[in-house]
């Protein structure tokens, strides 16, 4: 799989819910810098793996509407809306965040990420 195909699987094929895929996709030395409404946070691989569990536990549906996907050498930029439906109300789809992510690959794995998000 190319780097672009991996990112497309992550977002378009619900790869965020697949912990085995995530473990293979993310480098052990992974670092994510996330600017959100809570401020700036530096996170690691375990955060992403735990996020997968959180999404599986709390949302019946979770999907990403990608508006931009740009690739340049070892980096991919993705702009998307994250939409979900809760387990309690699976028929109501809600926009929970607007996001821009920059992923950097090394040795065919994501080594660094930068995420900026805005709640809906």
SULRA-V248773 format. One line per field, one symbol per residue. ss: DSSP state (H for helix, E for strand, L for the rest). Layout:
# SULRA-V248773
ss->???
This chain:
# SULRA-V248773
ss->LLHHHHHHHHHHLLHHHLHHHHHHHEEEEEEEEEEELLEEEEEEHHHHHHHHHHHHHHEEEEEEEEEEEEEELLEEEEEEEEEEEELLLLLLLEEEEEEEEEEEEELLEEEEEEEEEEEL
